Amino acid sequence: MNIFVIWLVMVIAWNYGYPQASPLEDVIVAIVLSLFGRILKKYLKM
């Protein structure tokens, strides 16, 4: 659950930090942040 909150905060920060970003850029960043969350989850379990 904590990883989801971190991901959500990062997505919100992206959207407020770059309001001029296109929808495609928003989707790409959300995917990249999701992958980052999976990697973070893997390392936090170790």
PATOR-864225 format. One line per 4 residues: number of its first residue (from 0); for each residue x, y, z of N, C-alpha, C. Coordinates in pm, 1 decimal. Layout:
<sevexs>
NUM> X/Y/Z/X/Y/Z/X/Y/Z  ... .
</sevexs>
This chain:
<sevexs>
0> 82.2/-119.8/0.0/0.0/0.0/0.0/86.5/126.1/0.0  197.6/123.4/70.8/284.2/240.2/77.0/343.7/274.5/-59.4  373.2/171.9/-138.6/428.8/194.7/-271.5/326.0/267.7/-357.3  198.9/229.6/-344.6/94.0/296.7/-421.0/85.5/444.1/-382.4 .
4> 96.3/472.9/-254.9/89.3/612.0/-208.7/207.2/691.4/-263.9  325.1/632.4/-263.1/443.2/698.4/-318.9/422.7/724.9/-467.8  372.9/623.5/-540.3/346.5/639.5/-683.3/243.2/749.2/-706.9  136.4/749.1/-628.9/31.0/848.6/-645.1/82.9/990.1/-620.1 .
8> 164.2/1007.6/-517.7/221.3/1138.6/-488.6/311.9/1184.0/-603.0  389.4/1091.7/-658.2/478.8/1127.2/-767.9/399.6/1164.6/-894.1  290.8/1094.1/-921.6/207.9/1126.4/-1038.2/142.1/1262.9/-1018.6  92.0/1289.0/-899.0/30.3/1419.0/-871.3/134.1/1530.4/-884.3 .
12> 253.8/1506.5/-832.1/360.5/1606.5/-842.8/394.0/1632.4/-989.4  398.1/1527.5/-1070.1/424.5/1544.5/-1213.7/316.2/1629.7/-1277.9  190.7/1599.2/-1248.4/79.9/1671.6/-1310.9/75.5/1818.1/-1269.6  109.1/1847.4/-1145.8/110.9/1987.7/-1103.1/240.2/2057.5/-1144.4 .
16> 348.4/1982.4/-1153.8/476.6/2041.1/-1192.1/486.5/2071.7/-1340.1  418.7/1991.7/-1422.0/423.2/2009.1/-1567.3/280.8/2008.6/-1624.0  204.8/2112.9/-1596.5/65.6/2115.1/-1644.9/54.6/2124.3/-1797.4  159.4/2168.3/-1865.3/155.7/2180.3/-2010.0/189.5/2049.9/-2081.1 .
20> 216.7/1943.6/-2006.2/251.2/1814.5/-2066.6/131.6/1757.7/-2141.8  161.8/1690.6/-2252.6/55.5/1629.7/-2332.3/4.1/1503.7/-2261.5  -114.3/1456.9/-2298.8/-166.1/1333.5/-2238.5/-73.8/1213.6/-2260.6  -7.7/1207.7/-2375.5/85.8/1099.2/-2402.1/202.4/1103.6/-2303.2 .
24> 254.2/1220.6/-2277.0/362.7/1234.6/-2178.9/315.4/1193.7/-2040.1  191.8/1227.8/-2005.5/137.3/1187.2/-1875.9/132.6/1035.3/-1863.5  89.3/967.9/-1967.7/80.7/821.9/-1965.7/219.6/760.4/-1956.2  313.3/812.2/-2032.9/450.1/759.2/-2030.5/511.2/775.4/-1891.8 .
28> 494.7/890.5/-1831.5/550.4/914.4/-1698.1/482.5/824.1/-1595.4  352.9/804.1/-1606.7/283.0/715.3/-1513.8/335.1/571.8/-1525.5  363.0/527.4/-1646.8/417.5/392.8/-1667.1/557.9/382.6/-1608.8  639.9/481.6/-1634.8/776.8/481.4/-1581.3/774.2/482.3/-1428.9 .
32> 687.5/562.9/-1370.4/677.1/566.7/-1224.9/623.1/435.7/-1169.7  536.8/368.6/-1242.2/486.8/238.5/-1201.6/599.2/135.2/-1199.1  682.1/138.2/-1302.5/797.6/47.4/-1305.7/893.1/77.9/-1191.2  914.2/206.0/-1163.7/997.9/246.5/-1051.1/939.1/192.7/-920.4 .
36> 806.8/197.0/-906.7/740.7/145.6/-787.7/760.4/-3.9/-770.5  756.3/-77.3/-881.2/779.7/-222.5/-873.8/922.9/-252.4/-830.0  1017.5/-178.4/-883.8/1157.3/-197.5/-844.0/1175.0/-163.1/-696.9  1114.8/-53.4/-655.4/1122.7/-12.5/-515.1/1060.2/-117.3/-424.0 .
40> 948.6/-173.9/-464.7/881.6/-277.9/-385.8/971.6/-400.6/-372.0  1040.3/-436.1/-479.2/1129.6/-552.7/-477.1/1243.4/-530.0/-377.6  1302.4/-410.3/-377.7/1414.1/-382.8/-288.6/1371.2/-363.1/-144.7  1251.8/-316.1/-121.3/1204.9/-295.8/15.2/1169.9/-427.6/83.4 .
44> 1134.6/-529.6/5.6/1104.8/-660.6/62.4/1232.3/-734.5/102.8  1344.7/-699.1/42.9/1471.0/-766.4/74.6/1519.5/-713.8/202.6 .
</sevexs>
